[in-house]
Amino acid sequence: MKEQTENSYRRRIDAVKSYVKQNLEFELTLDILARVASLSPYHFHRIFKTFTGESLGEYIQRSRIEKAAMALRSNPKMQLLDAALTYGYSSADGF
């Protein structure tokens, strides 16, 4: 891969990662995130996995869990359900 292309992809993936971190409480679909990266969904999914080492779904799941865990840790009185709902889960069971 040419350095210029690699840098362009890296910037696009970084933009998506930032978008995900700022929007964890919303639905984050492949189509939405591919648009953020200005790539086709198929191409974006392949590039994302190549640059991050994890699928888009795994990345979103991990990001949500990490953010909820930090919220629970910083606020011990927070209910598990509240943390789950705040960070994009539909129930505490799914969390």
DSSP file (Angstrom, degrees, kcal/mol; ACC not computed):
  #  RESIDUE AA STRUCTURE BP1 BP2  ACC     N-H-->O    O-->H-N    N-H-->O    O-->H-N    TCO  KAPPA ALPHA  PHI   PSI    X-CA   Y-CA   Z-CA
    1    1 A M              0   0    0      0, 0.0     2,-0.0     0, 0.0     0, 0.0   0.000 360.0 360.0 360.0 133.9    0.0    0.0    0.0
    2    2 A K     >  -     0   0    0      1,-0.1     4,-2.9     4,-0.0     5,-0.2  -0.357 360.0-122.2 -66.6 147.3    1.4    3.4   -0.9
    3    3 A E  H  > S+     0   0    0      1,-0.2     4,-2.7     2,-0.2     5,-0.2   0.886 112.2  52.8 -59.0 -41.0    2.2    5.7    2.0
    4    4 A Q  H  > S+     0   0    0      2,-0.2     4,-2.0     1,-0.2    -1,-0.2   0.914 112.0  45.3 -63.1 -42.5   -0.2    8.4    0.8
    5    5 A T  H  > S+     0   0    0      2,-0.2     4,-2.6     1,-0.2    -2,-0.2   0.918 112.7  51.2 -66.0 -44.2   -3.1    5.9    0.6
    6    6 A E  H  X S+     0   0    0     -4,-2.9     4,-2.7     1,-0.2    -2,-0.2   0.915 110.2  49.0 -60.5 -43.6   -2.2    4.4    4.0
    7    7 A N  H  X S+     0   0    0     -4,-2.7     4,-2.3     2,-0.2    -1,-0.2   0.894 110.7  51.0 -63.1 -39.8   -2.2    7.9    5.6
    8    8 A S  H  X S+     0   0    0     -4,-2.0     4,-2.1    -5,-0.2    -2,-0.2   0.934 112.2  46.1 -63.2 -45.9   -5.5    8.7    4.0
    9    9 A Y  H  X S+     0   0    0     -4,-2.6     4,-2.8     1,-0.2     5,-0.2   0.911 110.8  53.2 -62.6 -42.2   -7.0    5.5    5.3
   10   10 A R  H  X S+     0   0    0     -4,-2.7     4,-2.6     1,-0.2    -1,-0.2   0.915 109.1  48.8 -61.6 -42.9   -5.5    6.0    8.8
   11   11 A R  H  X S+     0   0    0     -4,-2.3     4,-2.1     2,-0.2    -1,-0.2   0.908 112.4  48.9 -62.4 -41.5   -7.1    9.5    8.9
   12   12 A R  H  X S+     0   0    0     -4,-2.1     4,-2.0     2,-0.2    -2,-0.2   0.915 112.4  46.9 -65.3 -43.1  -10.4    8.2    7.9
   13   13 A I  H  X S+     0   0    0     -4,-2.8     4,-2.7     2,-0.2    -2,-0.2   0.902 111.0  52.4 -66.6 -40.6  -10.3    5.4   10.5
   14   14 A D  H  X S+     0   0    0     -4,-2.6     4,-2.3    -5,-0.2    -1,-0.2   0.892 108.1  51.8 -60.8 -39.4   -9.2    7.8   13.2
   15   15 A A  H  X S+     0   0    0     -4,-2.1     4,-2.3     2,-0.2    -1,-0.2   0.900 111.0  47.6 -63.9 -40.5  -12.2   10.0   12.2
   16   16 A V  H  X S+     0   0    0     -4,-2.0     4,-2.9     2,-0.2    -2,-0.2   0.921 110.2  51.5 -66.7 -43.9  -14.6    7.0   12.6
   17   17 A K  H  X S+     0   0    0     -4,-2.7     4,-2.3     1,-0.2    -2,-0.2   0.912 111.7  47.7 -60.1 -41.8  -13.0    6.0   15.9
   18   18 A S  H  X S+     0   0    0     -4,-2.3     4,-1.8     2,-0.2    -1,-0.2   0.919 111.4  50.6 -64.1 -43.6  -13.5    9.6   17.2
   19   19 A Y  H  X S+     0   0    0     -4,-2.3     4,-0.9     1,-0.2    -2,-0.2   0.918 110.3  50.1 -60.0 -44.7  -17.1    9.6   15.9
   20   20 A V  H >< S+     0   0    0     -4,-2.9     3,-1.1     1,-0.2    -2,-0.2   0.944 109.1  50.7 -60.0 -49.1  -17.8    6.3   17.6
   21   21 A K  H 3< S+     0   0    0     -4,-2.3     3,-0.5     1,-0.3    -1,-0.2   0.836 113.7  45.7 -59.1 -34.0  -16.4    7.5   21.0
   22   22 A Q  H 3< S+     0   0    0     -4,-1.8    -1,-0.3     1,-0.2    -2,-0.2   0.583 119.8  39.4 -85.7 -10.3  -18.6   10.6   20.8
   23   23 A N    X<  +     0   0    0     -3,-1.1     3,-1.8    -4,-0.9    -1,-0.2  -0.041  66.8 129.6-131.6  32.7  -21.8    8.8   19.8
   24   24 A L  T 3  S+     0   0    0     -3,-0.5     4,-0.1     1,-0.3    -1,-0.1   0.753  71.7  60.8 -62.7 -24.2  -21.9    5.6   21.8
   25   25 A E  T 3  S+     0   0    0     -3,-0.1    -1,-0.3    62,-0.1    63,-0.2   0.580  99.5  70.2 -80.6  -7.7  -25.4    6.2   22.9
   26   26 A F  S <  S-     0   0    0     -3,-1.8     2,-0.3    61,-0.1    -3,-0.1  -0.581  99.3 -84.3-104.8 167.3  -26.7    6.1   19.3
   27   27 A E        -     0   0    0     -2,-0.2     2,-0.6     1,-0.1    -2,-0.1  -0.563  40.7-163.2 -69.5 130.1  -27.1    3.4   16.7
   28   28 A L        +     0   0    0     -2,-0.3     2,-0.2    -4,-0.1    32,-0.1  -0.857  15.0 178.5-120.8  94.1  -23.8    3.0   14.9
   29   29 A T     >  -     0   0    0     -2,-0.6     4,-2.4     1,-0.1     5,-0.2  -0.506  41.9-113.6 -95.4 163.2  -24.3    1.1   11.7
   30   30 A L  H  > S+     0   0    0      1,-0.2     4,-2.5     2,-0.2     5,-0.2   0.906 117.6  52.2 -58.4 -43.1  -21.8    0.1    9.0
   31   31 A D  H  > S+     0   0    0      2,-0.2     4,-1.8     1,-0.2    -1,-0.2   0.922 110.1  47.4 -62.7 -44.3  -23.6    2.4    6.6
   32   32 A I  H  > S+     0   0    0      1,-0.2     4,-1.7     2,-0.2    -2,-0.2   0.942 116.0  43.6 -61.4 -48.2  -23.4    5.4    8.9
   33   33 A L  H  X S+     0   0    0     -4,-2.4     4,-1.8     1,-0.2    -1,-0.2   0.824 109.1  56.7 -72.3 -30.7  -19.7    4.9    9.8
   34   34 A A  H  X>S+     0   0    0     -4,-2.5     5,-2.4    -5,-0.2     4,-0.6   0.883 106.7  51.5 -64.4 -36.9  -18.8    4.2    6.1
   35   35 A R  H ><5S+     0   0    0     -4,-1.8     3,-0.6     2,-0.2    -2,-0.2   0.891 106.0  53.9 -65.7 -38.6  -20.2    7.6    5.3
   36   36 A V  H 3<5S+     0   0    0     -4,-1.7    -1,-0.2     1,-0.2    -2,-0.2   0.894 113.8  42.6 -60.0 -38.7  -18.1    9.2    8.0
   37   37 A A  H 3<5S-     0   0    0     -4,-1.8    -1,-0.2     2,-0.1    -2,-0.2   0.544 108.9-127.3 -83.4  -7.8  -15.1    7.6    6.4
   38   38 A S  T <<5S+     0   0    0     -3,-0.6     2,-0.3    -4,-0.6    -3,-0.2   0.915  70.8 115.9  57.2  45.8  -16.3    8.5    2.9
   39   39 A L  S   <S-     0   0    0     -5,-2.4    -1,-0.2    -6,-0.1    -2,-0.1  -0.920  75.4 -92.8-134.8 160.7  -15.9    4.9    1.8
   40   40 A S     >  -     0   0    0     -2,-0.3     4,-3.2     1,-0.1     5,-0.3  -0.434  41.6-114.2 -67.3 151.5  -18.2    2.2    0.5
   41   41 A P  H  > S+     0   0    0      0, 0.0     4,-2.5     0, 0.0     5,-0.2   0.907 115.9  49.2 -55.1 -43.4  -19.5   -0.1    3.4
   42   42 A Y  H  > S+     0   0    0      2,-0.2     4,-1.7     1,-0.2     5,-0.2   0.949 115.7  41.6 -62.2 -49.4  -17.7   -3.1    2.0
   43   43 A H  H  > S+     0   0    0      1,-0.2     4,-2.6     2,-0.2     5,-0.2   0.911 114.2  52.5 -66.0 -42.5  -14.4   -1.3    1.5
   44   44 A F  H  X S+     0   0    0     -4,-3.2     4,-3.3     1,-0.2     5,-0.2   0.926 106.7  52.5 -59.1 -46.2  -14.7    0.5    4.9
   45   45 A H  H  X S+     0   0    0     -4,-2.5     4,-1.9    -5,-0.3    -1,-0.2   0.911 112.3  45.4 -58.7 -43.5  -15.3   -2.7    6.8
   46   46 A R  H  X S+     0   0    0     -4,-1.7     4,-2.0     2,-0.2    -1,-0.2   0.924 115.5  46.0 -65.1 -45.4  -12.2   -4.3    5.3
   47   47 A I  H  X S+     0   0    0     -4,-2.6     4,-2.4     2,-0.2     5,-0.2   0.905 110.0  54.4 -65.7 -42.0  -10.0   -1.3    5.9
   48   48 A F  H  X S+     0   0    0     -4,-3.3     4,-2.3     1,-0.2     5,-0.4   0.941 110.4  45.5 -58.1 -49.0  -11.3   -0.8    9.4
   49   49 A K  H  X S+     0   0    0     -4,-1.9     4,-2.2    -5,-0.2    -1,-0.2   0.890 111.9  53.0 -62.9 -39.8  -10.3   -4.4   10.4
   50   50 A T  H  < S+     0   0    0     -4,-2.0    -1,-0.2     1,-0.2    -2,-0.2   0.908 116.4  37.7 -61.9 -43.1   -6.9   -4.1    8.7
   51   51 A F  H  < S+     0   0    0     -4,-2.4    -2,-0.2     1,-0.1    -1,-0.2   0.762 127.7  31.6 -84.4 -26.1   -6.1   -0.9   10.6
   52   52 A T  H  < S-     0   0    0     -4,-2.3    -3,-0.2     2,-0.2    -2,-0.2   0.683  92.3-130.5-106.0 -21.0   -7.6   -1.8   14.0
   53   53 A G  S  < S+     0   0    0     -4,-2.2     2,-0.3    -5,-0.4    -4,-0.1   0.527  80.9  77.6  81.2   4.6   -7.2   -5.5   14.2
   54   54 A E  S    S-     0   0    0     -6,-0.4    -2,-0.2    -5,-0.1    -1,-0.2  -0.977  85.5-100.8-142.2 156.4  -10.9   -5.9   15.2
   55   55 A S     >  -     0   0    0     -2,-0.3     4,-2.4     1,-0.1     5,-0.2  -0.250  37.3-108.8 -70.3 165.1  -14.2   -5.8   13.4
   56   56 A L  H  > S+     0   0    0      1,-0.2     4,-2.5     2,-0.2     5,-0.2   0.914 120.5  51.1 -60.5 -43.7  -16.3   -2.8   13.6
   57   57 A G  H  > S+     0   0    0      1,-0.2     4,-2.5     2,-0.2    -1,-0.2   0.903 110.1  48.8 -60.7 -43.0  -18.8   -4.6   15.8
   58   58 A E  H  > S+     0   0    0      2,-0.2     4,-2.6     1,-0.2    -1,-0.2   0.900 111.5  50.3 -63.8 -40.5  -16.1   -5.7   18.2
   59   59 A Y  H  X S+     0   0    0     -4,-2.4     4,-2.5     2,-0.2    -2,-0.2   0.929 112.4  45.7 -64.2 -45.6  -14.7   -2.1   18.3
   60   60 A I  H  X S+     0   0    0     -4,-2.5     4,-2.5     2,-0.2     5,-0.2   0.935 113.9  49.3 -63.4 -46.1  -18.1   -0.6   19.1
   61   61 A Q  H  X S+     0   0    0     -4,-2.5     4,-2.4     1,-0.2    -2,-0.2   0.935 113.2  46.2 -58.7 -48.4  -18.9   -3.2   21.7
   62   62 A R  H  X S+     0   0    0     -4,-2.6     4,-2.7     1,-0.2    -1,-0.2   0.905 112.1  51.3 -62.4 -42.1  -15.5   -2.8   23.4
   63   63 A S  H  X S+     0   0    0     -4,-2.5     4,-2.3    -5,-0.2    -1,-0.2   0.905 110.9  48.2 -63.1 -41.9  -15.8    1.0   23.4
   64   64 A R  H  X S+     0   0    0     -4,-2.5     4,-2.5     2,-0.2     5,-0.2   0.923 112.8  47.5 -64.7 -44.2  -19.3    0.9   24.9
   65   65 A I  H  X S+     0   0    0     -4,-2.4     4,-2.6    -5,-0.2    -2,-0.2   0.924 112.6  49.0 -64.0 -44.5  -18.2   -1.5   27.7
   66   66 A E  H  X S+     0   0    0     -4,-2.7     4,-2.3     2,-0.2    -1,-0.2   0.926 113.1  46.9 -61.1 -45.1  -15.1    0.6   28.5
   67   67 A K  H  X S+     0   0    0     -4,-2.3     4,-2.1     1,-0.2    -2,-0.2   0.912 114.1  47.3 -65.6 -42.5  -17.1    3.8   28.6
   68   68 A A  H  X S+     0   0    0     -4,-2.5     4,-2.7     2,-0.2     5,-0.2   0.899 110.9  52.1 -65.4 -40.5  -19.8    2.2   30.8
   69   69 A A  H  X S+     0   0    0     -4,-2.6     4,-2.5    -5,-0.2    -2,-0.2   0.908 109.6  49.1 -63.0 -41.8  -17.2    0.7   33.1
   70   70 A M  H  X S+     0   0    0     -4,-2.3     4,-2.3     2,-0.2    -1,-0.2   0.902 111.7  49.5 -63.9 -39.8  -15.6    4.1   33.6
   71   71 A A  H  X S+     0   0    0     -4,-2.1     4,-1.4     2,-0.2    -2,-0.2   0.922 112.7  46.7 -65.0 -43.5  -18.9    5.7   34.3
   72   72 A L  H  < S+     0   0    0     -4,-2.7     6,-0.2     1,-0.2    -2,-0.2   0.887 113.4  49.2 -65.4 -38.9  -19.8    2.9   36.9
   73   73 A R  H  < S+     0   0    0     -4,-2.5    -2,-0.2    -5,-0.2    -1,-0.2   0.894 113.6  44.7 -68.5 -39.4  -16.4    3.2   38.5
   74   74 A S  H  < S+     0   0    0     -4,-2.3    -1,-0.2     1,-0.3    -2,-0.2   0.691 123.4  36.8 -79.9 -17.3  -16.5    7.0   38.8
   75   75 A N    ><  -     0   0    0     -4,-1.4     3,-2.3    -5,-0.2    -1,-0.3  -0.709  66.5-178.9-134.2  83.1  -20.1    6.9   40.1
   76   76 A P  T 3  S+     0   0    0      0, 0.0    -1,-0.1     0, 0.0    -4,-0.1   0.698  81.8  59.9 -58.9 -20.2  -20.5    3.9   42.4
   77   77 A K  T 3  S+     0   0    0      2,-0.1     2,-0.1     0, 0.0    -5,-0.1   0.565  78.7 113.0 -84.6  -7.8  -24.2    4.8   42.9
   78   78 A M  S <  S-     0   0    0     -3,-2.3     2,-0.2    -6,-0.2    -3,-0.0  -0.418  70.8-122.4 -65.7 136.2  -25.0    4.5   39.2
   79   79 A Q     >  -     0   0    0      1,-0.1     4,-2.1    -2,-0.1     5,-0.2  -0.535  12.8-125.3 -78.5 145.9  -27.3    1.6   38.4
   80   80 A L  H  > S+     0   0    0      1,-0.2     4,-2.6     2,-0.2     5,-0.2   0.899 112.2  54.0 -56.8 -43.0  -26.1   -1.0   36.0
   81   81 A L  H  > S+     0   0    0      1,-0.2     4,-2.8     2,-0.2     5,-0.2   0.899 106.1  52.5 -61.0 -40.8  -29.2   -0.5   33.9
   82   82 A D  H  > S+     0   0    0      1,-0.2     4,-2.3     2,-0.2    -1,-0.2   0.915 110.8  46.9 -61.3 -43.5  -28.5    3.3   33.7
   83   83 A A  H  X S+     0   0    0     -4,-2.1     4,-1.6     2,-0.2    -2,-0.2   0.921 112.8  50.0 -64.5 -43.0  -25.0    2.7   32.4
   84   84 A A  H  <>S+     0   0    0     -4,-2.6     5,-2.6     1,-0.2     3,-0.3   0.941 114.0  43.8 -60.7 -48.6  -26.3    0.1   29.9
   85   85 A L  H ><5S+     0   0    0     -4,-2.8     3,-1.1     1,-0.2    -1,-0.2   0.861 110.4  55.9 -67.3 -35.7  -29.0    2.4   28.5
   86   86 A T  H 3<5S+     0   0    0     -4,-2.3    -1,-0.2    -5,-0.2    -2,-0.2   0.838 109.8  45.9 -64.8 -33.3  -26.6    5.4   28.4
   87   87 A Y  T 3<5S-     0   0    0     -4,-1.6    -1,-0.2    -3,-0.3    -2,-0.2  -0.018 128.2 -82.3-110.1  30.9  -24.1    3.7   26.3
   88   88 A G  T < 5S+     0   0    0     -3,-1.1     2,-0.3     1,-0.3    -3,-0.2   0.529  84.1 127.5  96.2   6.5  -26.3    2.1   23.6
   89   89 A Y      < -     0   0    0     -5,-2.6    -1,-0.3    -6,-0.2     3,-0.1  -0.733  50.9-146.3 -95.2 148.8  -27.6   -1.1   25.1
   90   90 A S  S    S+     0   0    0     -2,-0.3     2,-0.3     1,-0.1    -1,-0.1   0.606  80.0   4.8 -88.3 -11.7  -31.3   -1.8   25.1
   91   91 A S  S  > S-     0   0    0     -7,-0.1     4,-0.9     1,-0.1    -1,-0.1  -0.977  72.3-107.9-159.8 167.4  -31.2   -3.7   28.5
   92   92 A A  T  4 S+     0   0    0     -2,-0.3    -1,-0.1     1,-0.2    -2,-0.0   0.819 116.5  61.4 -70.6 -30.2  -29.0   -4.6   31.3
   93   93 A D  T  4 S+     0   0    0      1,-0.2    -1,-0.2     2,-0.2   -12,-0.0   0.913 103.5  48.0 -61.8 -43.2  -29.1   -8.2   30.0
   94   94 A G  T  4        0   0    0      1,-0.3    -1,-0.2     0, 0.0    -2,-0.2   0.788 360.0 360.0 -67.5 -27.0  -27.5   -7.2   26.7
   95   95 A F     <        0   0    0     -4,-0.9    -1,-0.3    -6,-0.0    -2,-0.2   0.469 360.0 360.0 -72.4 360.0  -24.9   -5.3   28.6
